[in-house]
Amino acid sequence: MPTRFWNPPGTSYRDDHGYLRDSDAYPELSRDLRTLEQLADEPCLLLLGEPGIGKTTVLREQPVDTRPIDGTDLRFRLDLKSVDAVGFDTDVFRSPWFAAWRAGSHQLTLWLDSLDECLGRVEHITSKLLARLD
């Protein structure tokens, strides 16, 4: 699997052919790029980009663990492509893993795919997320 890099807001990566150049040969082009592992301590990340560049693939590669044992973290992935308001509430906020997170001291990593595709079906989804995850 190729290494994928994240580009922070306010920075850009440009190459004549659209491919990442060797960072050893062109350090000035890649100094701002980070791997997902390097960003693991960030409290919130957004992966934005054109369709077909591998955003869903990145999310599917991430480990999921909805039953934490002895202080392990909770990690859950949800594809919002076909979720409606009721399904979103049930799949996230009324789920056993969410209740375990709220009741415990575990860190939650929540991978949401296709957020943009459910905006019309789940009214105020970002506000709901922020209020419930506060």
SULFENQUI-V45591 format. One record per pair of residues at least 12 apart in sequence whose ideal C-beta (glycine too) atoms are under 10 Angstrom apart, sorted by the first residue. I is the first residue (numbers start at 1). GAP is how many residues later the second one is. If there is no record, write none. Layout:
I/GAP
I/GAP
This chain:
1/56
1/57
1/60
2/18
2/52
2/55
3/17
3/20
3/30
3/32
3/33
3/34
4/16
4/29
4/31
4/32
4/43
4/49
4/50
4/51
4/53
4/54
4/57
5/15
5/18
5/25
5/27
5/28
5/29
5/30
5/31
5/33
6/26
6/27
6/28
6/29
6/30
6/32
6/33
6/36
6/39
6/40
6/41
6/42
6/52
7/23
7/25
7/26
7/27
7/41
7/42
8/24
8/25
8/26
8/31
9/37
9/39
10/22
11/20
11/21
11/22
12/17
12/20
13/16
13/17
13/18
13/19
13/20
14/15
15/14
15/15
20/13
36/22
36/25
36/26
40/69
43/64
44/66
44/89
45/64
45/66
46/66
46/69
47/12
47/64
47/66
48/67
48/68
55/58
55/59
56/23
56/25
56/57
56/58
58/53
58/55
59/18
59/19
59/20
59/52
59/53
59/54
59/55
60/17
60/19
60/51
60/53
61/50
62/13
62/14
62/15
62/47
62/49
63/12
63/14
63/46
63/48
64/12
64/13
64/14
64/33
64/45
64/47
65/32
65/41
65/44
66/29
66/30
66/31
66/32
66/34
66/35
67/29
67/30
67/33
68/29
68/32
68/33
68/36
68/37
68/38
68/39
68/40
71/33
71/34
71/35
71/36
72/34
72/35
73/28
73/33
73/34
73/35
73/36
74/23
74/24
74/26
74/27
74/30
74/32
74/33
74/34
74/35
74/36
75/22
75/31
75/32
75/33
75/34
75/35
75/36
76/15
76/16
76/19
76/21
76/22
76/25
76/32
76/33
76/34
76/35
76/36
77/32
77/33
77/34
77/35
77/36
78/13
78/14
78/17
78/32
78/33
78/34
78/35
78/36
78/37
79/12
79/32
79/33
79/34
79/35
79/38
79/39
80/12
80/32
80/33
80/34
80/35
80/36
80/37
80/38
80/39
80/41
80/42
80/45
81/32
81/33
81/34
81/35
81/36
81/37
81/40
82/32
82/35
82/36
82/39
83/29
83/31
83/34
83/35
83/38
83/39
83/42
84/34
84/37
84/38
85/33
85/36
85/37
85/38
85/39
85/40
85/43
86/36
87/31
87/34
87/35
88/24
88/30
88/33
88/34
88/37
88/40
88/41
89/33
89/39
89/43
92/18
92/20
92/36
92/37
92/40
92/41
93/35
93/36
93/39
93/40
97/13
98/12
98/34
98/35
101/32
102/30
102/31
108/25
110/19
110/23
112/13
112/17
115/14
